[in-house]
Each structure stands twice: as C-alpha cells, then as structure tokens.
Amino acid sequence: MIVPWQEIPADALHNLIEEFVTRDGTDYGEQEIATATKVEQVRAQLKRGEAAVVFDEATETVSIFNREQLREAGL
C-alpha cells in the first residue's frame, strides 16, 4: 500500500529516509556521498513522484520504492 509521504510527520519521514539510505548493502558507486545529501535526493524523488513510501501489510514494514519497483510490485 502506498502511503502519501506528505501525511507522514516530518521527523518520521526524515528518519525513514535516513534509514533507507544507510541500509547495509546499499551501493552508491565509487564516489562517497554524504548521508544528508542522500536524504535530500530521496526527498526530492518523493516530491517529483519518482519514488513512493510503501507499507507492506504482510511484513508490517515500510520502505521507499522507485517507479520501477512500484511497477514490478503492481502498485
């Protein structure tokens, strides 16, 4: 289920995005990018509709999906 990011309290959204960009196994390439920069990049993707916050009812987890992941999930 897609959760409108605008309805998530600012602190909770920031924490969600920060957790997303700092997950183990996330590879951003050869150049290291500051966490704050990554957070702002993801926030901008949410604003542009290029990403969405998704709640998985089966696992009761929240994540951020890009457009391709949303299509693959049928959302």
Summary of the structure (lengths in Angstrom):
residues: 75
radius of gyration: 12.4
end to end distance: 7.4
largest distance: 35.9
contacts: 165
relative contact order: 0.20
helix: 47%
strand: 19%
